[in-house]
Structures are given as C-alpha cells and as structure tokens.
Amino acid sequence: MDFGDTNFIGVTNAKEYQSFVDEDWELDQLLNHFGSEMKKRNILVCQMTEEGIEHSWNVEVKIGTESDIGTYFRKATGYINVTNHQLYLVDYDCLTMAAQFEDQSVPNQNCSKYRIDIKNGMYKVELIQFYNVDQDEYTGNDQTDLLLNFIKMEHVEETADEVFWCTYQVVNVP
C-alpha cells in the first residue's frame, strides 16, 4: 500500500461491511465500530504503528495452508467471511471517510486497486507483521512488511472483537 494514511490497515468484505458511524465520530466510536464489524467477520483491522508513522507497506497475500513462520515482529489471527469472491485491503483514510459520510463506501478509489480475488467462504486470516515501522527494523523477513495468509475454514473459533495491536484505551460507547 503506497498511498494514504496507513496507521491502521484493514481487510474488508466490502459487500457486508457497514462503514458509516457518525458525521462527528470520535476515535472511541470508530474503534468500537471496527470491533463490532470484526465480530461479524466483515473486517479485520490492525494498528500498524504506535508513533503515527506513515509507510508504504509491502503486503504479501497467500491463500492456502497455515504458515510455519517462526520469526516475526508480531502476529494476529482473525476470521473473515467472503461473500462476493473478493476482499479489499483498505487504509485509515478509506475507513474514516466511509465512517463519516453515508455516501462514501469501502473501498474508495485509491483502495479499490488493492482487491484480493478469493473464493467465497469463511477464512482464518493470519496477519504477520515483519516490519516494525516505529523502530525501522525487520524481524524474520526483510522482503515483506506484512503477510496476510488466508486459510479456508469449515468451523470457526472465537472471533476477535477489537482492533489488533491497538494501543489506544477504548471506552465502550453504546
């Protein structure tokens, strides 16, 4: 991803994800909204930096079996449902514009080029980050910043309901 605000990156089912939050949303509302949509398996969101550093992320996508990668900066696992044979990699600009304006949707024009063609079904997604942008250092793999590994599943375990690697203290907003 080489454009926009990449402090947060998401993978979304654009057909199912309900993007609008409020014209005057607060960060707590947005993070709670992401968590709610993650629980519905419509999106997975990661905070990529604690320092607010923007970076052109080199993202690798694999579809198949679980990885056996032993060395990385950090890893998270979540689930997402594919219903339209595609997902999109989206950045914070895309997510926040769609959260603020009802006439905006995910993906926006910029993120529409980050389409992932994939068969319909439920997928376990391993999000493996090799590059620590805050420290400007790689762990394990210096050719890929972030690996998204999709594994088709028949049965789903408990689903994440909060942004991965989020350092903000979120207050639950009704």
Sequence and secondary structure as in RCSB ss.txt:
>XXXX:A:sequence
MDFGDTNFIGVTNAKEYQSFVDEDWELDQLLNHFGSEMKKRNILVCQMTEEGIEHSWNVEVKIGTESDIGTYFRK
ATGYINVTNHQLYLVDYDCLTMAAQFEDQSVPNQNCSKYRIDIKNGMYKVELIQFYNVDQDEYTGNDQTDLLLNF
IKMEHVEETADEVFWCTYQVVNVP
>XXXX:A:secstr
  SS  SEEEEE TTT      TT  HHHHHHHHHHHHHTTSEEEEE  SS       EEEEESS       SEE
EEEEEEESSSEEEEEEHHHHHHHHH TT  SS TTGGG EEE  SEEEEEEEEE EETTTTEESS SS SEEEEE
EEESS      S BT  S      
